[in-house]
Amino acid sequence: MKSRLPLAAYLAVCILWGSTYLAIALAVRTLPPFLMIGLRFTIAGTILLIWCLARGERLPPWKTFLHSAITGFLLLCVGNGGLSWSEVRIASGLAAIILAALPLWMVILDKPHWHENFSNARVISGLLLGFAGVVYLVTAGGSSVHFSLHNTSQVSALVVLFVGSLSWAWGSLYSKRHSVPGSTFIKGSLQMLSAGVVLLLFSLCIGNWSHISWASVSRQSWGGLIYLIIFGSLVGYVSFIYVLDVWPAARVGTYAYVNPVVAVFLGWAIAGEPLSIGQFIGLSVILAGVMLVNSKALSKGRIPNLAARKT
């Protein structure tokens, strides 16, 4: 039974993190996106921190708090917050496909490795191919995925997704370059808590708290939020940390290629989102580009930077 645990944990990461796109779409139907995501990370971060302290872990020094707060802001406030806001305006499957190109931003923002990356034909080809997939998706494939460049709301969501992707990539690189002491669980809990508090304060400033009618929040939205807290931020994250300890990093990193497929399928099966050849063409081209970009890292057993920070 014990030998099956790593596979079970890996499948949990693939399926649970892929399903969070649909859970977000359900949660933001009647919950304001920034309020929803703030509640998610505040509650999940608090639970994880209490669990860490109960295990005998100590709170880290102030430097760890600061770096965790900055990382949490970039990854979770801007990254996940932007995703939640965008899913009010576009389908969850489309959002997942666009975010599948996130590793490409990692290469562009990783300035210390520019010489190595941009002298590699596979990396350059992968970048061009991946971004071509995104362009196809929102232009030639736009009508088949219910997206239009003439729809101001949808274009705004696309821009926010790109900004969120850049912030996630930047936050991942920042975290990598500012390593601090403390367990991954402690740092993860602090990232979620800091992001959650900022998001709740932001939602207060923009009037979410004064305008929301809690009685009108649907069961679907509450269910989506609870799912995100338990299965997205706690079970999924703990499963990832566990399998990363017992499997080669490159094998674990392949979850990033499975998540958008799960998101597209669940969006179609449960939420009635469009499922079209245009989506699969765009997704296939983007993932082919990402695999080219990561081929060198994967051959050396390294994991893409973004994978180690998903919550």
C-alpha positions as a Markdown table, in Angstrom:
| # | Residue | x | y | z |
|---|---|---|---|---|
| 1 | Met | 0.0 | 0.0 | 0.0 |
| 2 | Lys | 2.8 | 2.3 | 0.9 |
| 3 | Ser | 4.4 | 2.0 | -2.6 |
| 4 | Arg | 1.2 | 3.3 | -4.1 |
| 5 | Leu | 1.2 | 6.5 | -2.1 |
| 6 | Pro | 3.5 | 8.5 | -4.4 |
| 7 | Leu | 1.4 | 7.7 | -7.4 |
| 8 | Ala | -1.8 | 8.6 | -5.5 |
| 9 | Ala | -0.2 | 11.9 | -4.4 |
| 10 | Tyr | 1.0 | 12.6 | -8.0 |
| 11 | Leu | -2.5 | 12.0 | -9.4 |
| 12 | Ala | -4.0 | 14.2 | -6.7 |
| 13 | Val | -1.7 | 17.1 | -7.8 |
| 14 | Cys | -2.6 | 16.5 | -11.5 |
| 15 | Ile | -6.4 | 16.3 | -10.9 |
| 16 | Leu | -6.9 | 18.6 | -7.9 |
| 17 | Trp | -4.8 | 21.5 | -9.2 |
| 18 | Gly | -6.4 | 21.0 | -12.6 |
| 19 | Ser | -9.8 | 21.2 | -11.1 |
| 20 | Thr | -9.2 | 24.4 | -9.2 |
| 21 | Tyr | -9.9 | 26.4 | -12.4 |
| 22 | Leu | -13.5 | 25.1 | -12.4 |
| 23 | Ala | -13.8 | 25.6 | -8.6 |
| 24 | Ile | -12.7 | 29.3 | -9.0 |
| 25 | Ala | -15.3 | 29.7 | -11.8 |
| 26 | Leu | -18.0 | 28.4 | -9.5 |
| 27 | Ala | -16.9 | 30.4 | -6.5 |
| 28 | Val | -16.9 | 33.7 | -8.3 |
| 29 | Arg | -20.4 | 33.3 | -9.6 |
| 30 | Thr | -21.8 | 35.0 | -6.5 |
| 31 | Leu | -18.7 | 35.8 | -4.5 |
| 32 | Pro | -16.6 | 38.9 | -5.5 |
| 33 | Pro | -13.3 | 37.4 | -6.8 |
| 34 | Phe | -10.9 | 39.3 | -4.5 |
| 35 | Leu | -13.0 | 38.6 | -1.5 |
| 36 | Met | -13.3 | 35.0 | -2.4 |
| 37 | Ile | -9.6 | 34.4 | -3.0 |
| 38 | Gly | -8.7 | 36.4 | 0.1 |
| 39 | Leu | -10.9 | 34.1 | 2.2 |
| 40 | Arg | -9.3 | 31.1 | 0.5 |
| 41 | Phe | -5.8 | 31.9 | 1.4 |
| 42 | Thr | -6.4 | 33.4 | 4.8 |
| 43 | Ile | -8.3 | 30.3 | 6.0 |
| 44 | Ala | -5.9 | 27.8 | 4.3 |
| 45 | Gly | -2.8 | 29.6 | 5.5 |
| 46 | Thr | -4.1 | 29.7 | 9.1 |
| 47 | Ile | -4.9 | 26.0 | 9.0 |
| 48 | Leu | -1.5 | 25.1 | 7.6 |
| 49 | Leu | 0.3 | 27.3 | 10.1 |
| 50 | Ile | -1.6 | 25.8 | 13.1 |
| 51 | Trp | -0.7 | 22.4 | 11.7 |
| 52 | Cys | 3.0 | 23.3 | 11.5 |
| 53 | Leu | 3.1 | 24.7 | 15.0 |
| 54 | Ala | 1.3 | 21.6 | 16.3 |
| 55 | Arg | 4.0 | 19.5 | 14.8 |
| 56 | Gly | 6.6 | 21.4 | 16.8 |
| 57 | Glu | 7.9 | 23.7 | 14.1 |
| 58 | Arg | 9.0 | 27.2 | 15.1 |
| 59 | Leu | 8.1 | 30.5 | 13.6 |
| 60 | Pro | 10.9 | 31.6 | 11.3 |
| 61 | Pro | 12.9 | 34.9 | 11.7 |
| 62 | Trp | 11.6 | 38.2 | 10.5 |
| 63 | Lys | 13.5 | 38.0 | 7.2 |
| 64 | Thr | 11.5 | 34.9 | 6.3 |
| 65 | Phe | 8.3 | 36.7 | 7.0 |
| 66 | Leu | 9.3 | 39.6 | 4.7 |
| 67 | His | 10.4 | 37.4 | 1.8 |
| 68 | Ser | 7.3 | 35.1 | 2.2 |
| 69 | Ala | 5.1 | 38.2 | 2.1 |
| 70 | Ile | 6.7 | 39.5 | -1.0 |
| 71 | Thr | 6.5 | 36.1 | -2.7 |
| 72 | Gly | 2.9 | 35.6 | -1.5 |
| 73 | Phe | 2.0 | 39.0 | -3.0 |
| 74 | Leu | 3.5 | 38.2 | -6.4 |
| 75 | Leu | 2.3 | 34.6 | -6.7 |
| 76 | Leu | -1.1 | 34.7 | -4.9 |
| 77 | Cys | -2.3 | 38.3 | -4.8 |
| 78 | Val | -1.5 | 39.2 | -8.3 |
| 79 | Gly | -1.2 | 35.7 | -9.9 |
| 80 | Asn | -4.2 | 33.9 | -8.4 |
| 81 | Gly | -6.1 | 37.1 | -7.7 |
| 82 | Gly | -5.8 | 38.0 | -11.4 |
| 83 | Leu | -7.0 | 34.5 | -12.4 |
| 84 | Ser | -10.0 | 34.7 | -10.1 |
| 85 | Trp | -11.0 | 38.1 | -11.5 |
| 86 | Ser | -10.5 | 36.9 | -15.1 |
| 87 | Glu | -12.7 | 33.9 | -14.6 |
| 88 | Val | -15.7 | 36.1 | -14.1 |
| 89 | Arg | -15.2 | 37.2 | -17.7 |
| 90 | Ile | -13.8 | 34.1 | -19.6 |
| 91 | Ala | -14.3 | 30.4 | -19.3 |
| 92 | Ser | -12.1 | 28.5 | -16.8 |
| 93 | Gly | -10.8 | 26.1 | -19.6 |
| 94 | Leu | -9.6 | 29.0 | -21.7 |
| 95 | Ala | -7.9 | 30.6 | -18.7 |
| 96 | Ala | -6.1 | 27.3 | -18.0 |
| 97 | Ile | -4.9 | 27.0 | -21.6 |
| 98 | Ile | -3.5 | 30.6 | -21.6 |
| 99 | Leu | -1.8 | 30.0 | -18.2 |
| 100 | Ala | -0.2 | 26.8 | -19.6 |
| 101 | Ala | 2.3 | 29.2 | -21.3 |
| 102 | Leu | 3.5 | 30.4 | -17.9 |
| 103 | Pro | 6.9 | 28.6 | -18.1 |
| 104 | Leu | 7.7 | 30.7 | -21.2 |
| 105 | Trp | 7.5 | 33.9 | -19.1 |
| 106 | Met | 10.0 | 32.2 | -16.7 |
| 107 | Val | 12.6 | 32.1 | -19.5 |
| 108 | Ile | 12.0 | 35.7 | -20.5 |
| 109 | Leu | 12.3 | 37.1 | -17.0 |
| 110 | Asp | 15.2 | 34.9 | -15.9 |
| 111 | Lys | 17.9 | 37.5 | -16.9 |
| 112 | Pro | 20.9 | 35.7 | -15.3 |
| 113 | His | 20.3 | 32.8 | -17.7 |
| 114 | Trp | 19.5 | 34.8 | -20.9 |
| 115 | His | 22.8 | 33.9 | -22.6 |
| 116 | Glu | 22.3 | 30.2 | -21.9 |
| 117 | Asn | 18.6 | 30.2 | -22.9 |
| 118 | Phe | 18.7 | 32.4 | -25.9 |
| 119 | Ser | 21.7 | 30.6 | -27.4 |
| 120 | Asn | 19.7 | 27.4 | -27.3 |
| 121 | Ala | 17.7 | 26.7 | -30.5 |
| 122 | Arg | 15.2 | 24.5 | -28.7 |
| 123 | Val | 14.4 | 27.3 | -26.2 |
| 124 | Ile | 13.9 | 29.9 | -28.9 |
| 125 | Ser | 11.8 | 27.5 | -31.0 |
| 126 | Gly | 9.7 | 26.6 | -27.9 |
| 127 | Leu | 9.1 | 30.3 | -27.0 |
| 128 | Leu | 8.0 | 31.1 | -30.5 |
| 129 | Leu | 5.8 | 28.0 | -30.7 |
| 130 | Gly | 4.2 | 28.6 | -27.3 |
| 131 | Phe | 3.3 | 32.2 | -27.9 |
| 132 | Ala | 2.1 | 31.3 | -31.4 |
| 133 | Gly | -0.4 | 28.9 | -29.7 |
| 134 | Val | -1.6 | 31.7 | -27.5 |
| 135 | Val | -2.0 | 34.0 | -30.5 |
| 136 | Tyr | -3.9 | 31.3 | -32.4 |
| 137 | Leu | -6.2 | 30.7 | -29.4 |
| 138 | Val | -7.4 | 34.3 | -29.1 |
| 139 | Thr | -7.5 | 35.1 | -32.8 |
| 140 | Ala | -8.2 | 32.2 | -35.2 |
| 141 | Gly | -9.6 | 30.0 | -32.5 |
| 142 | Gly | -11.4 | 32.8 | -30.7 |
| 143 | Ser | -14.9 | 32.1 | -32.0 |
| 144 | Ser | -14.6 | 28.4 | -31.1 |
| 145 | Val | -13.7 | 29.1 | -27.5 |
| 146 | His | -16.3 | 31.9 | -27.0 |
| 147 | Phe | -13.6 | 34.6 | -27.0 |
| 148 | Ser | -13.6 | 37.8 | -29.0 |
| 149 | Leu | -11.0 | 40.5 | -29.4 |
| 150 | His | -14.0 | 42.9 | -29.8 |
| 151 | Asn | -15.3 | 42.1 | -26.3 |
| 152 | Thr | -13.7 | 44.7 | -24.0 |
| 153 | Ser | -14.4 | 42.6 | -20.9 |
| 154 | Gln | -12.8 | 39.5 | -22.3 |
| 155 | Val | -9.8 | 41.4 | -23.6 |
| 156 | Ser | -9.4 | 43.0 | -20.1 |
| 157 | Ala | -9.4 | 39.5 | -18.6 |
| 158 | Leu | -6.8 | 38.4 | -21.1 |
| 159 | Val | -4.5 | 41.3 | -20.2 |
| 160 | Val | -5.0 | 40.6 | -16.5 |
| 161 | Leu | -4.1 | 36.9 | -17.0 |
| 162 | Phe | -0.9 | 37.9 | -18.8 |
| 163 | Val | 0.0 | 40.3 | -15.9 |
| 164 | Gly | -0.8 | 37.6 | -13.4 |
| 165 | Ser | 1.4 | 35.1 | -15.3 |
| 166 | Leu | 4.3 | 37.6 | -15.3 |
| 167 | Ser | 3.8 | 38.2 | -11.6 |
| 168 | Trp | 3.8 | 34.4 | -10.9 |
| 169 | Ala | 7.0 | 34.0 | -12.9 |
| 170 | Trp | 8.6 | 36.9 | -11.2 |
| 171 | Gly | 7.5 | 35.7 | -7.8 |
| 172 | Ser | 8.9 | 32.2 | -8.5 |
| 173 | Leu | 12.3 | 33.7 | -9.5 |
| 174 | Tyr | 12.3 | 36.0 | -6.5 |
| 175 | Ser | 11.7 | 33.1 | -4.2 |
| 176 | Lys | 14.4 | 31.0 | -5.8 |
| 177 | Arg | 16.9 | 33.9 | -5.5 |
| 178 | His | 16.0 | 34.8 | -1.9 |
| 179 | Ser | 16.2 | 31.5 | -0.1 |
| 180 | Val | 15.4 | 31.7 | 3.6 |
| 181 | Pro | 15.4 | 29.2 | 6.4 |
| 182 | Gly | 12.3 | 27.3 | 7.5 |
| 183 | Ser | 10.3 | 24.4 | 6.3 |
| 184 | Thr | 8.4 | 24.6 | 3.0 |
| 185 | Phe | 5.1 | 24.2 | 4.9 |
| 186 | Ile | 5.9 | 27.2 | 7.2 |
| 187 | Lys | 6.9 | 29.3 | 4.3 |
| 188 | Gly | 3.8 | 28.2 | 2.3 |
| 189 | Ser | 1.5 | 29.1 | 5.2 |
| 190 | Leu | 3.1 | 32.5 | 5.5 |
| 191 | Gln | 2.7 | 33.1 | 1.8 |
| 192 | Met | -0.9 | 32.2 | 1.9 |
| 193 | Leu | -1.6 | 34.3 | 5.0 |
| 194 | Ser | 0.1 | 37.4 | 3.8 |
| 195 | Ala | -1.6 | 37.2 | 0.4 |
| 196 | Gly | -5.0 | 36.5 | 2.0 |
| 197 | Val | -4.8 | 39.5 | 4.4 |
| 198 | Val | -3.8 | 41.8 | 1.6 |
| 199 | Leu | -6.6 | 40.6 | -0.7 |
| 200 | Leu | -9.2 | 40.9 | 2.1 |
| 201 | Leu | -8.0 | 44.5 | 2.8 |
| 202 | Phe | -8.1 | 45.3 | -1.0 |
| 203 | Ser | -11.6 | 43.8 | -1.2 |
| 204 | Leu | -12.6 | 46.0 | 1.7 |
| 205 | Cys | -11.2 | 49.1 | 0.0 |
| 206 | Ile | -13.1 | 48.5 | -3.2 |
| 207 | Gly | -16.4 | 48.0 | -1.4 |
| 208 | Asn | -16.9 | 44.2 | -1.6 |
| 209 | Trp | -17.7 | 43.9 | 2.0 |
| 210 | Ser | -20.3 | 46.7 | 2.1 |
| 211 | His | -22.1 | 45.5 | -1.1 |
| 212 | Ile | -22.2 | 41.8 | -0.7 |
| 213 | Ser | -25.3 | 40.0 | 0.5 |
| 214 | Trp | -24.1 | 36.9 | 2.2 |
| 215 | Ala | -27.6 | 35.4 | 2.1 |
| 216 | Ser | -27.4 | 35.6 | -1.7 |
| 217 | Val | -24.2 | 33.7 | -2.0 |
| 218 | Ser | -25.1 | 30.4 | -3.8 |
| 219 | Arg | -24.2 | 26.9 | -2.5 |
| 220 | Gln | -22.1 | 26.5 | -5.7 |
| 221 | Ser | -19.9 | 29.4 | -4.7 |
| 222 | Trp | -19.6 | 28.2 | -1.1 |
| 223 | Gly | -18.8 | 24.8 | -2.4 |
| 224 | Gly | -16.2 | 26.2 | -4.8 |
| 225 | Leu | -14.5 | 28.1 | -2.0 |
| 226 | Ile | -14.4 | 25.2 | 0.4 |
| 227 | Tyr | -13.0 | 23.0 | -2.3 |
| 228 | Leu | -10.3 | 25.5 | -3.1 |
| 229 | Ile | -9.3 | 25.7 | 0.6 |
| 230 | Ile | -9.3 | 22.0 | 1.3 |
| 231 | Phe | -8.3 | 20.3 | -2.0 |
| 232 | Gly | -6.6 | 23.2 | -3.8 |
| 233 | Ser | -4.5 | 24.8 | -1.0 |
| 234 | Leu | -4.1 | 22.0 | 1.6 |
| 235 | Val | -4.5 | 18.5 | 0.1 |
| 236 | Gly | -3.0 | 19.4 | -3.2 |
| 237 | Tyr | -0.1 | 21.3 | -1.7 |
| 238 | Val | 0.8 | 18.7 | 0.9 |
| 239 | Ser | 0.6 | 16.0 | -1.8 |
| 240 | Phe | 3.0 | 17.9 | -4.0 |
| 241 | Ile | 5.5 | 18.3 | -1.2 |
| 242 | Tyr | 5.3 | 14.6 | -0.4 |
| 243 | Val | 5.7 | 13.3 | -3.9 |
| 244 | Leu | 8.5 | 15.8 | -4.5 |
| 245 | Asp | 10.4 | 14.1 | -1.7 |
| 246 | Val | 10.1 | 10.6 | -3.0 |
| 247 | Trp | 10.1 | 11.0 | -6.8 |
| 248 | Pro | 12.6 | 12.6 | -9.2 |
| 249 | Ala | 11.8 | 16.3 | -9.6 |
| 250 | Ala | 11.4 | 16.1 | -13.4 |
| 251 | Arg | 8.8 | 13.4 | -13.2 |
| 252 | Val | 6.8 | 15.4 | -10.6 |
| 253 | Gly | 7.0 | 18.5 | -12.9 |
| 254 | Thr | 5.0 | 16.8 | -15.6 |
| 255 | Tyr | 1.8 | 17.6 | -13.6 |
| 256 | Ala | 2.0 | 21.1 | -15.3 |
| 257 | Tyr | 1.2 | 19.5 | -18.6 |
| 258 | Val | -1.8 | 17.6 | -17.2 |
| 259 | Asn | -3.5 | 20.5 | -15.3 |
| 260 | Pro | -4.9 | 22.4 | -18.4 |
| 261 | Val | -6.3 | 19.2 | -19.9 |
| 262 | Val | -8.1 | 18.4 | -16.7 |
| 263 | Ala | -9.4 | 22.0 | -16.5 |
| 264 | Val | -10.7 | 22.0 | -20.0 |
| 265 | Phe | -12.5 | 18.7 | -19.6 |
| 266 | Leu | -14.1 | 19.6 | -16.2 |
| 267 | Gly | -15.1 | 23.0 | -17.5 |
| 268 | Trp | -16.9 | 21.2 | -20.4 |
| 269 | Ala | -18.4 | 18.3 | -18.4 |
| 270 | Ile | -19.6 | 20.2 | -15.3 |
| 271 | Ala | -19.9 | 23.9 | -16.2 |
| 272 | Gly | -21.0 | 23.4 | -19.8 |
| 273 | Glu | -18.0 | 25.4 | -21.2 |
| 274 | Pro | -17.2 | 25.1 | -24.9 |
| 275 | Leu | -15.1 | 22.1 | -26.0 |
| 276 | Ser | -13.7 | 22.6 | -29.4 |
| 277 | Ile | -10.9 | 21.7 | -31.8 |
| 278 | Gly | -9.7 | 25.2 | -31.5 |
| 279 | Gln | -9.0 | 24.7 | -27.8 |
| 280 | Phe | -7.1 | 21.5 | -28.4 |
| 281 | Ile | -5.0 | 23.0 | -31.2 |
| 282 | Gly | -4.1 | 26.0 | -29.0 |
| 283 | Leu | -3.3 | 23.8 | -26.0 |
| 284 | Ser | -1.3 | 21.3 | -28.1 |
| 285 | Val | 0.8 | 24.1 | -29.6 |
| 286 | Ile | 1.4 | 25.8 | -26.3 |
| 287 | Leu | 2.4 | 22.6 | -24.5 |
| 288 | Ala | 4.7 | 21.6 | -27.3 |
| 289 | Gly | 6.5 | 24.9 | -26.9 |
| 290 | Val | 6.7 | 24.5 | -23.2 |
| 291 | Met | 8.1 | 21.0 | -23.5 |
| 292 | Leu | 10.8 | 22.3 | -25.9 |
| 293 | Val | 11.7 | 25.1 | -23.5 |
| 294 | Asn | 11.9 | 22.7 | -20.6 |
| 295 | Ser | 13.5 | 19.8 | -22.5 |
| 296 | Lys | 17.0 | 20.6 | -21.3 |
| 297 | Ala | 15.9 | 21.0 | -17.7 |
| 298 | Leu | 13.8 | 17.8 | -17.8 |
| 299 | Ser | 16.7 | 15.8 | -19.3 |
| 300 | Lys | 18.8 | 16.9 | -16.3 |
| 301 | Gly | 16.1 | 16.0 | -13.8 |
| 302 | Arg | 15.2 | 19.5 | -12.8 |
| 303 | Ile | 11.7 | 20.7 | -12.2 |
| 304 | Pro | 10.3 | 23.9 | -13.8 |
| 305 | Asn | 10.5 | 26.7 | -11.3 |
| 306 | Leu | 6.8 | 27.5 | -11.3 |
| 307 | Ala | 5.9 | 24.0 | -10.1 |
| 308 | Ala | 7.4 | 24.3 | -6.7 |
| 309 | Arg | 5.2 | 27.2 | -5.7 |
| 310 | Lys | 1.7 | 26.3 | -6.7 |
| 311 | Thr | -0.8 | 26.4 | -3.8 |
